[in-house]
């Protein structure tokens, strides 16, 4: 039973993804610096505004509460003094408040008023207000509510901002005879409050300036490397491969510089490998074409008169044509892998038979080059589910590389054995080996390293991809001067799969 396996991508997936990414791109006025400053400063400005509001409210409340408490204390002191000494008779009361007004020392700071029970001012430290009614309602409320009352705000008569406190006055017999009122201007206090608020605003603005300066320095330390990274990326995109960035700090920007430098080095190496590949393939194609063209002209010129020469020429033309066909097949396989169109003709088969055919084919070819090929196989079951032709292609490629690069060793060893649920094939040569620095790259496309042997440099890349499509692995170990070993491991078929009566399931 055979079937095809081929990875299929969802239609229009890349186009939809690109469109989705394009829709998510937002315009950023001012660039990275603008966005950083807006995002960070907006938060700082909000915090500073809240601080200024709290300072303003707190300072105002503190000053007003202090003035009110001071006025209440002084009014109460005056009430107690007058009540305890001058309230036996009304005349004594009037005499007492006259003495208190004359002896009042802070008349330049506050105004003291004595109010009768009808609400008129009968005595005051300011003669202008005597025999008039208070301009605010705190005295009236104190007389009606018989409690200490206060007022703060604009004086209806003068337009000045004031604070006043009134407390009812009782005689020694407990009769309400009036009230004591004290008034203080708020201009000095509010001037102090304004100065403190302005100082707070200045401090906040200074702090904001420091934040802007520090953010600008920090942003500049990011923008300069990012701008340079952008410039180098553009230069790399324009073909200046191998460009490198200077790493200043070992942080995320430094890691990005390392990534860009690594990318630049890898692109430069890939570009060199591509150029080497084109040069190598051109040479590889030109050599057999030259041989085919030369022998074709020779045979045509001689008119095919010498049978031995004709057979020799046809033999060379046939071999060179096979070489051309093999190179073209490798290139086609590589193109299929790159485009995701590589397919496998899956079936159940004995991999030992395909390996033996590859060994037998090269055993005859290597006799003329004085190389020997030893094949060993442990007893066991070697059935796999895969593409027999692709697996044979892998074996031929690996043995061909061993013969090509391990010629000086004179011997190739091929072994087949089981490793639990995996089937392992080892192809070992005894040539000069692979330099340690080149070993990690030998499976990459176009890579040929320091070797001068003929080849396109894509055989191992194609083989590795085929083995991965079978769910296996291709590993290479090498020691300079001791040869190279290539290990191919692929999953063995289960007993259910091997049973002819059981259906073969598709695997990917």
MARMIGU-844922 format. One record per residue (C-alpha): x negated, y, z; residue number from 1. Coordinates in steps of 0.2 Angstrom, whole numbers, plus 5000, padded with zeros to 4 digits. Last residue first. Example, Ala and Ser with C-alpha at 12.3 -4.5 7.8 and 13.67 -1.06 7.14 Angstrom:
BEGIN
{pt {4932, 4995, 5036}, 2}
{pt {4938, 4978, 5039}, 1}
REM end
This chain:
BEGIN
{pt {4983, 5061, 5045}, 508}
{pt {4990, 5044, 5047}, 507}
{pt {5004, 5035, 5037}, 506}
{pt {5010, 5019, 5043}, 505}
{pt {5005, 5002, 5035}, 504}
{pt {5020, 4990, 5037}, 503}
{pt {5016, 4974, 5047}, 502}
{pt {5017, 4958, 5038}, 501}
{pt {4999, 4959, 5032}, 500}
{pt {4993, 4961, 5050}, 499}
{pt {4978, 4973, 5049}, 498}
{pt {4988, 4987, 5055}, 497}
{pt {4995, 4978, 5070}, 496}
{pt {4978, 4973, 5074}, 495}
{pt {4972, 4991, 5074}, 494}
{pt {4961, 4998, 5060}, 493}
{pt {4944, 5004, 5066}, 492}
{pt {4941, 5023, 5068}, 491}
{pt {4926, 5030, 5059}, 490}
{pt {4908, 5032, 5064}, 489}
{pt {4894, 5037, 5052}, 488}
{pt {4877, 5039, 5059}, 487}
{pt {4862, 5046, 5049}, 486}
{pt {4844, 5042, 5055}, 485}
{pt {4829, 5052, 5050}, 484}
{pt {4811, 5048, 5050}, 483}
{pt {4796, 5047, 5062}, 482}
{pt {4785, 5061, 5056}, 481}
{pt {4797, 5075, 5063}, 480}
{pt {4810, 5067, 5073}, 479}
{pt {4828, 5066, 5067}, 478}
{pt {4846, 5063, 5072}, 477}
{pt {4861, 5066, 5061}, 476}
{pt {4879, 5063, 5066}, 475}
{pt {4894, 5060, 5054}, 474}
{pt {4911, 5059, 5064}, 473}
{pt {4927, 5050, 5061}, 472}
{pt {4946, 5054, 5059}, 471}
{pt {4946, 5049, 5041}, 470}
{pt {4947, 5068, 5036}, 469}
{pt {4932, 5070, 5047}, 468}
{pt {4923, 5057, 5037}, 467}
{pt {4927, 5066, 5020}, 466}
{pt {4922, 5083, 5027}, 465}
{pt {4905, 5076, 5033}, 464}
{pt {4902, 5068, 5016}, 463}
{pt {4906, 5085, 5007}, 462}
{pt {4894, 5094, 5018}, 461}
{pt {4881, 5081, 5016}, 460}
{pt {4882, 5082, 4997}, 459}
{pt {4882, 5101, 4996}, 458}
{pt {4864, 5105, 4995}, 457}
{pt {4863, 5104, 4976}, 456}
{pt {4849, 5092, 4974}, 455}
{pt {4831, 5090, 4969}, 454}
{pt {4818, 5089, 4983}, 453}
{pt {4808, 5104, 4988}, 452}
{pt {4813, 5103, 5006}, 451}
{pt {4812, 5118, 5017}, 450}
{pt {4830, 5119, 5021}, 449}
{pt {4842, 5113, 5008}, 448}
{pt {4858, 5121, 5014}, 447}
{pt {4871, 5125, 5001}, 446}
{pt {4886, 5119, 5012}, 445}
{pt {4881, 5115, 5030}, 444}
{pt {4877, 5098, 5036}, 443}
{pt {4859, 5101, 5037}, 442}
{pt {4861, 5116, 5048}, 441}
{pt {4858, 5110, 5066}, 440}
{pt {4843, 5100, 5060}, 439}
{pt {4833, 5115, 5052}, 438}
{pt {4824, 5121, 5068}, 437}
{pt {4820, 5103, 5073}, 436}
{pt {4811, 5100, 5056}, 435}
{pt {4819, 5085, 5047}, 434}
{pt {4810, 5069, 5045}, 433}
{pt {4793, 5064, 5037}, 432}
{pt {4800, 5048, 5030}, 431}
{pt {4805, 5032, 5039}, 430}
{pt {4823, 5031, 5034}, 429}
{pt {4838, 5026, 5044}, 428}
{pt {4856, 5023, 5038}, 427}
{pt {4868, 5018, 5052}, 426}
{pt {4886, 5013, 5050}, 425}
{pt {4898, 5013, 5065}, 424}
{pt {4915, 5006, 5066}, 423}
{pt {4925, 5013, 5081}, 422}
{pt {4937, 5005, 5093}, 421}
{pt {4923, 4998, 5104}, 420}
{pt {4907, 5002, 5095}, 419}
{pt {4906, 4989, 5081}, 418}
{pt {4892, 4986, 5069}, 417}
{pt {4884, 4990, 5052}, 416}
{pt {4866, 4993, 5048}, 415}
{pt {4856, 5001, 5034}, 414}
{pt {4837, 5002, 5035}, 413}
{pt {4827, 5011, 5022}, 412}
{pt {4808, 5008, 5019}, 411}
{pt {4793, 5015, 5010}, 410}
{pt {4791, 5029, 5023}, 409}
{pt {4785, 5041, 5009}, 408}
{pt {4802, 5040, 5000}, 407}
{pt {4811, 5046, 5015}, 406}
{pt {4818, 5062, 5007}, 405}
{pt {4825, 5055, 4991}, 404}
{pt {4829, 5037, 4996}, 403}
{pt {4837, 5043, 5013}, 402}
{pt {4847, 5056, 5003}, 401}
{pt {4853, 5042, 4991}, 400}
{pt {4858, 5031, 5005}, 399}
{pt {4868, 5045, 5012}, 398}
{pt {4876, 5050, 4996}, 397}
{pt {4880, 5032, 4991}, 396}
{pt {4888, 5029, 5008}, 395}
{pt {4899, 5044, 5007}, 394}
{pt {4904, 5040, 4989}, 393}
{pt {4909, 5022, 4996}, 392}
{pt {4920, 5030, 5009}, 391}
{pt {4928, 5041, 4996}, 390}
{pt {4932, 5026, 4985}, 389}
{pt {4938, 5016, 4999}, 388}
{pt {4951, 5029, 5005}, 387}
{pt {4956, 5026, 5022}, 386}
{pt {4963, 5013, 5035}, 385}
{pt {4949, 5003, 5041}, 384}
{pt {4945, 4984, 5042}, 383}
{pt {4927, 4980, 5049}, 382}
{pt {4931, 4964, 5059}, 381}
{pt {4916, 4956, 5067}, 380}
{pt {4899, 4948, 5065}, 379}
{pt {4884, 4961, 5065}, 378}
{pt {4878, 4967, 5048}, 377}
{pt {4860, 4970, 5043}, 376}
{pt {4854, 4978, 5027}, 375}
{pt {4835, 4981, 5023}, 374}
{pt {4831, 4992, 5008}, 373}
{pt {4813, 4992, 5001}, 372}
{pt {4804, 5005, 4992}, 371}
{pt {4791, 5002, 4978}, 370}
{pt {4800, 5015, 4966}, 369}
{pt {4805, 5002, 4953}, 368}
{pt {4813, 4991, 4967}, 367}
{pt {4823, 5006, 4973}, 366}
{pt {4837, 5005, 4959}, 365}
{pt {4841, 4987, 4962}, 364}
{pt {4843, 4989, 4981}, 363}
{pt {4852, 5005, 4977}, 362}
{pt {4867, 4996, 4969}, 361}
{pt {4867, 4982, 4982}, 360}
{pt {4867, 4994, 4997}, 359}
{pt {4882, 5004, 4989}, 358}
{pt {4891, 4987, 4986}, 357}
{pt {4887, 4981, 5003}, 356}
{pt {4894, 4997, 5011}, 355}
{pt {4910, 4995, 5001}, 354}
{pt {4912, 4977, 5006}, 353}
{pt {4909, 4982, 5024}, 352}
{pt {4923, 4994, 5024}, 351}
{pt {4936, 4981, 5023}, 350}
{pt {4952, 4989, 5016}, 349}
{pt {4969, 4996, 5022}, 348}
{pt {4974, 5010, 5010}, 347}
{pt {4974, 5029, 5009}, 346}
{pt {4971, 5037, 4993}, 345}
{pt {4964, 5053, 5001}, 344}
{pt {4966, 5071, 4994}, 343}
{pt {4955, 5086, 4994}, 342}
{pt {4966, 5102, 4990}, 341}
{pt {4961, 5113, 5005}, 340}
{pt {4953, 5126, 4994}, 339}
{pt {4936, 5124, 5001}, 338}
{pt {4938, 5105, 5001}, 337}
{pt {4944, 5104, 4983}, 336}
{pt {4929, 5116, 4977}, 335}
{pt {4917, 5104, 4986}, 334}
{pt {4924, 5089, 4978}, 333}
{pt {4923, 5098, 4961}, 332}
{pt {4905, 5102, 4964}, 331}
{pt {4901, 5085, 4969}, 330}
{pt {4910, 5078, 4954}, 329}
{pt {4900, 5090, 4943}, 328}
{pt {4884, 5084, 4950}, 327}
{pt {4888, 5066, 4948}, 326}
{pt {4894, 5069, 4930}, 325}
{pt {4877, 5078, 4926}, 324}
{pt {4868, 5064, 4933}, 323}
{pt {4878, 5051, 4923}, 322}
{pt {4874, 5061, 4907}, 321}
{pt {4856, 5061, 4912}, 320}
{pt {4856, 5042, 4913}, 319}
{pt {4866, 5040, 4897}, 318}
{pt {4854, 5052, 4887}, 317}
{pt {4839, 5043, 4894}, 316}
{pt {4846, 5026, 4889}, 315}
{pt {4851, 5033, 4872}, 314}
{pt {4833, 5039, 4869}, 313}
{pt {4825, 5023, 4874}, 312}
{pt {4837, 5013, 4863}, 311}
{pt {4833, 5024, 4848}, 310}
{pt {4815, 5023, 4851}, 309}
{pt {4815, 5004, 4851}, 308}
{pt {4827, 5004, 4835}, 307}
{pt {4815, 5016, 4825}, 306}
{pt {4824, 5023, 4810}, 305}
{pt {4837, 5032, 4820}, 304}
{pt {4837, 5046, 4807}, 303}
{pt {4820, 5053, 4814}, 302}
{pt {4827, 5071, 4815}, 301}
{pt {4844, 5066, 4823}, 300}
{pt {4835, 5055, 4836}, 299}
{pt {4824, 5069, 4841}, 298}
{pt {4837, 5082, 4841}, 297}
{pt {4848, 5071, 4852}, 296}
{pt {4833, 5067, 4863}, 295}
{pt {4829, 5085, 4866}, 294}
{pt {4847, 5090, 4869}, 293}
{pt {4850, 5076, 4882}, 292}
{pt {4833, 5080, 4890}, 291}
{pt {4837, 5099, 4891}, 290}
{pt {4854, 5096, 4897}, 289}
{pt {4847, 5084, 4911}, 288}
{pt {4835, 5098, 4917}, 287}
{pt {4847, 5113, 4914}, 286}
{pt {4860, 5106, 4926}, 285}
{pt {4848, 5104, 4941}, 284}
{pt {4839, 5120, 4937}, 283}
{pt {4856, 5130, 4937}, 282}
{pt {4861, 5120, 4952}, 281}
{pt {4845, 5125, 4962}, 280}
{pt {4847, 5143, 4957}, 279}
{pt {4865, 5144, 4962}, 278}
{pt {4862, 5135, 4978}, 277}
{pt {4847, 5146, 4982}, 276}
{pt {4858, 5161, 4979}, 275}
{pt {4871, 5153, 4990}, 274}
{pt {4859, 5149, 5004}, 273}
{pt {4852, 5166, 5003}, 272}
{pt {4869, 5173, 5005}, 271}
{pt {4873, 5161, 5019}, 270}
{pt {4858, 5166, 5028}, 269}
{pt {4862, 5185, 5026}, 268}
{pt {4880, 5181, 5032}, 267}
{pt {4873, 5172, 5047}, 266}
{pt {4861, 5186, 5051}, 265}
{pt {4875, 5199, 5050}, 264}
{pt {4887, 5188, 5060}, 263}
{pt {4874, 5186, 5073}, 262}
{pt {4870, 5204, 5074}, 261}
{pt {4889, 5208, 5074}, 260}
{pt {4891, 5196, 5089}, 259}
{pt {4876, 5203, 5098}, 258}
{pt {4883, 5221, 5096}, 257}
{pt {4900, 5215, 5102}, 256}
{pt {4891, 5207, 5117}, 255}
{pt {4882, 5224, 5120}, 254}
{pt {4899, 5233, 5119}, 253}
{pt {4906, 5221, 5132}, 252}
{pt {4892, 5224, 5143}, 251}
{pt {4873, 5222, 5142}, 250}
{pt {4869, 5240, 5138}, 249}
{pt {4859, 5247, 5124}, 248}
{pt {4859, 5234, 5110}, 247}
{pt {4852, 5241, 5094}, 246}
{pt {4862, 5235, 5079}, 245}
{pt {4856, 5224, 5065}, 244}
{pt {4858, 5224, 5046}, 243}
{pt {4854, 5207, 5038}, 242}
{pt {4866, 5209, 5023}, 241}
{pt {4868, 5226, 5015}, 240}
{pt {4881, 5220, 5003}, 239}
{pt {4895, 5233, 5005}, 238}
{pt {4903, 5224, 5019}, 237}
{pt {4887, 5224, 5028}, 236}
{pt {4886, 5242, 5026}, 235}
{pt {4904, 5245, 5032}, 234}
{pt {4900, 5234, 5047}, 233}
{pt {4885, 5244, 5051}, 232}
{pt {4895, 5260, 5050}, 231}
{pt {4908, 5253, 5061}, 230}
{pt {4896, 5247, 5074}, 229}
{pt {4888, 5264, 5074}, 228}
{pt {4905, 5272, 5077}, 227}
{pt {4908, 5259, 5091}, 226}
{pt {4891, 5263, 5099}, 225}
{pt {4894, 5281, 5099}, 224}
{pt {4912, 5280, 5104}, 223}
{pt {4909, 5270, 5120}, 222}
{pt {4896, 5281, 5128}, 221}
{pt {4906, 5296, 5121}, 220}
{pt {4921, 5289, 5130}, 219}
{pt {4911, 5288, 5147}, 218}
{pt {4905, 5306, 5144}, 217}
{pt {4922, 5312, 5140}, 216}
{pt {4930, 5303, 5154}, 215}
{pt {4917, 5311, 5166}, 214}
{pt {4920, 5328, 5159}, 213}
{pt {4939, 5326, 5159}, 212}
{pt {4939, 5319, 5177}, 211}
{pt {4928, 5333, 5183}, 210}
{pt {4939, 5346, 5175}, 209}
{pt {4954, 5338, 5184}, 208}
{pt {4945, 5339, 5200}, 207}
{pt {4942, 5357, 5197}, 206}
{pt {4960, 5359, 5192}, 205}
{pt {4965, 5350, 5208}, 204}
{pt {4954, 5361, 5219}, 203}
{pt {4961, 5377, 5210}, 202}
{pt {4979, 5371, 5213}, 201}
{pt {4975, 5368, 5231}, 200}
{pt {4967, 5385, 5233}, 199}
{pt {4982, 5393, 5225}, 198}
{pt {4993, 5383, 5237}, 197}
{pt {4983, 5389, 5252}, 196}
{pt {4983, 5407, 5246}, 195}
{pt {5002, 5407, 5243}, 194}
{pt {5005, 5400, 5261}, 193}
{pt {4994, 5414, 5268}, 192}
{pt {5003, 5427, 5258}, 191}
{pt {5019, 5418, 5264}, 190}
{pt {5014, 5420, 5282}, 189}
{pt {5009, 5438, 5280}, 188}
{pt {5025, 5443, 5271}, 187}
{pt {5036, 5433, 5283}, 186}
{pt {5041, 5448, 5294}, 185}
{pt {5046, 5444, 5311}, 184}
{pt {5063, 5448, 5320}, 183}
{pt {5068, 5445, 5339}, 182}
{pt {5085, 5445, 5345}, 181}
{pt {5091, 5445, 5363}, 180}
{pt {5110, 5442, 5366}, 179}
{pt {5125, 5450, 5375}, 178}
{pt {5134, 5450, 5392}, 177}
{pt {5140, 5432, 5392}, 176}
{pt {5146, 5430, 5411}, 175}
{pt {5137, 5417, 5421}, 174}
{pt {5137, 5426, 5438}, 173}
{pt {5119, 5431, 5436}, 172}
{pt {5123, 5438, 5419}, 171}
{pt {5121, 5428, 5403}, 170}
{pt {5111, 5432, 5387}, 169}
{pt {5113, 5423, 5371}, 168}
{pt {5098, 5418, 5360}, 167}
{pt {5094, 5426, 5343}, 166}
{pt {5080, 5421, 5331}, 165}
{pt {5075, 5431, 5316}, 164}
{pt {5064, 5427, 5301}, 163}
{pt {5061, 5440, 5287}, 162}
{pt {5059, 5442, 5268}, 161}
{pt {5060, 5460, 5264}, 160}
{pt {5075, 5466, 5254}, 159}
{pt {5077, 5481, 5266}, 158}
{pt {5096, 5480, 5270}, 157}
{pt {5101, 5462, 5265}, 156}
{pt {5085, 5455, 5273}, 155}
{pt {5079, 5440, 5263}, 154}
{pt {5077, 5423, 5271}, 153}
{pt {5075, 5415, 5287}, 152}
{pt {5089, 5415, 5301}, 151}
{pt {5089, 5407, 5318}, 150}
{pt {5102, 5403, 5331}, 149}
{pt {5100, 5399, 5350}, 148}
{pt {5117, 5394, 5357}, 147}
{pt {5133, 5402, 5364}, 146}
{pt {5142, 5397, 5347}, 145}
{pt {5150, 5414, 5346}, 144}
{pt {5136, 5425, 5353}, 143}
{pt {5122, 5415, 5344}, 142}
{pt {5132, 5415, 5328}, 141}
{pt {5134, 5434, 5328}, 140}
{pt {5115, 5436, 5332}, 139}
{pt {5110, 5424, 5318}, 138}
{pt {5121, 5433, 5305}, 137}
{pt {5109, 5444, 5297}, 136}
{pt {5108, 5463, 5296}, 135}
{pt {5111, 5466, 5314}, 134}
{pt {5124, 5479, 5318}, 133}
{pt {5119, 5497, 5322}, 132}
{pt {5117, 5508, 5338}, 131}
{pt {5098, 5506, 5337}, 130}
{pt {5090, 5500, 5321}, 129}
{pt {5080, 5515, 5317}, 128}
{pt {5073, 5516, 5335}, 127}
{pt {5062, 5501, 5333}, 126}
{pt {5058, 5492, 5349}, 125}
{pt {5077, 5490, 5350}, 124}
{pt {5091, 5493, 5363}, 123}
{pt {5110, 5493, 5361}, 122}
{pt {5111, 5483, 5345}, 121}
{pt {5130, 5480, 5342}, 120}
{pt {5137, 5462, 5342}, 119}
{pt {5152, 5465, 5354}, 118}
{pt {5143, 5456, 5368}, 117}
{pt {5129, 5468, 5368}, 116}
{pt {5113, 5466, 5358}, 115}
{pt {5095, 5468, 5363}, 114}
{pt {5082, 5469, 5349}, 113}
{pt {5064, 5465, 5348}, 112}
{pt {5054, 5468, 5332}, 111}
{pt {5039, 5459, 5328}, 110}
{pt {5021, 5463, 5324}, 109}
{pt {5018, 5481, 5327}, 108}
{pt {5030, 5480, 5342}, 107}
{pt {5018, 5467, 5350}, 106}
{pt {5016, 5476, 5367}, 105}
{pt {5034, 5477, 5374}, 104}
{pt {5032, 5487, 5390}, 103}
{pt {5045, 5501, 5384}, 102}
{pt {5057, 5487, 5378}, 101}
{pt {5056, 5478, 5394}, 100}
{pt {5059, 5494, 5405}, 99}
{pt {5074, 5498, 5394}, 98}
{pt {5080, 5480, 5395}, 97}
{pt {5080, 5481, 5414}, 96}
{pt {5088, 5498, 5416}, 95}
{pt {5102, 5492, 5404}, 94}
{pt {5104, 5476, 5415}, 93}
{pt {5104, 5486, 5431}, 92}
{pt {5118, 5496, 5424}, 91}
{pt {5127, 5480, 5419}, 90}
{pt {5126, 5474, 5437}, 89}
{pt {5117, 5458, 5445}, 88}
{pt {5108, 5455, 5428}, 87}
{pt {5091, 5463, 5430}, 86}
{pt {5078, 5451, 5438}, 85}
{pt {5082, 5433, 5434}, 84}
{pt {5092, 5437, 5418}, 83}
{pt {5079, 5449, 5411}, 82}
{pt {5064, 5438, 5413}, 81}
{pt {5073, 5422, 5407}, 80}
{pt {5080, 5431, 5392}, 79}
{pt {5063, 5438, 5387}, 78}
{pt {5054, 5421, 5389}, 77}
{pt {5068, 5413, 5378}, 76}
{pt {5065, 5426, 5365}, 75}
{pt {5046, 5423, 5366}, 74}
{pt {5048, 5404, 5364}, 73}
{pt {5061, 5405, 5350}, 72}
{pt {5050, 5417, 5341}, 71}
{pt {5035, 5406, 5342}, 70}
{pt {5045, 5390, 5337}, 69}
{pt {5052, 5400, 5322}, 68}
{pt {5034, 5406, 5317}, 67}
{pt {5027, 5388, 5319}, 66}
{pt {5041, 5380, 5309}, 65}
{pt {5039, 5392, 5295}, 64}
{pt {5021, 5389, 5294}, 63}
{pt {5022, 5370, 5295}, 62}
{pt {5036, 5369, 5283}, 61}
{pt {5027, 5380, 5270}, 60}
{pt {5011, 5370, 5272}, 59}
{pt {5020, 5354, 5270}, 58}
{pt {5031, 5359, 5255}, 57}
{pt {5016, 5367, 5246}, 56}
{pt {5004, 5352, 5250}, 55}
{pt {5017, 5340, 5245}, 54}
{pt {5020, 5349, 5228}, 53}
{pt {5002, 5351, 5225}, 52}
{pt {4999, 5332, 5228}, 51}
{pt {5013, 5327, 5217}, 50}
{pt {5006, 5338, 5203}, 49}
{pt {4989, 5330, 5206}, 48}
{pt {4996, 5313, 5204}, 47}
{pt {5005, 5318, 5188}, 46}
{pt {4990, 5326, 5181}, 45}
{pt {4979, 5310, 5185}, 44}
{pt {4992, 5299, 5176}, 43}
{pt {4993, 5310, 5161}, 42}
{pt {4974, 5312, 5161}, 41}
{pt {4971, 5293, 5159}, 40}
{pt {4983, 5289, 5145}, 39}
{pt {4980, 5306, 5135}, 38}
{pt {4961, 5305, 5137}, 37}
{pt {4960, 5287, 5132}, 36}
{pt {4972, 5290, 5117}, 35}
{pt {4962, 5305, 5111}, 34}
{pt {4945, 5297, 5113}, 33}
{pt {4951, 5281, 5103}, 32}
{pt {4958, 5291, 5089}, 31}
{pt {4964, 5309, 5091}, 30}
{pt {4981, 5304, 5084}, 29}
{pt {4984, 5285, 5085}, 28}
{pt {4996, 5279, 5071}, 27}
{pt {5002, 5262, 5075}, 26}
{pt {4998, 5245, 5067}, 25}
{pt {5011, 5232, 5071}, 24}
{pt {5019, 5233, 5054}, 23}
{pt {5002, 5229, 5046}, 22}
{pt {5000, 5214, 5057}, 21}
{pt {5017, 5207, 5052}, 20}
{pt {5014, 5210, 5033}, 19}
{pt {4997, 5200, 5035}, 18}
{pt {5006, 5186, 5044}, 17}
{pt {5020, 5186, 5031}, 16}
{pt {5007, 5185, 5017}, 15}
{pt {4997, 5172, 5026}, 14}
{pt {5012, 5161, 5028}, 13}
{pt {5019, 5163, 5011}, 12}
{pt {5022, 5145, 5010}, 11}
{pt {5018, 5134, 5025}, 10}
{pt {5001, 5126, 5023}, 9}
{pt {5000, 5108, 5017}, 8}
{pt {4986, 5096, 5022}, 7}
{pt {4985, 5081, 5009}, 6}
{pt {4987, 5063, 5012}, 5}
{pt {4992, 5052, 4998}, 4}
{pt {4999, 5034, 4998}, 3}
{pt {4993, 5017, 4995}, 2}
{pt {5000, 5000, 5000}, 1}
REM end
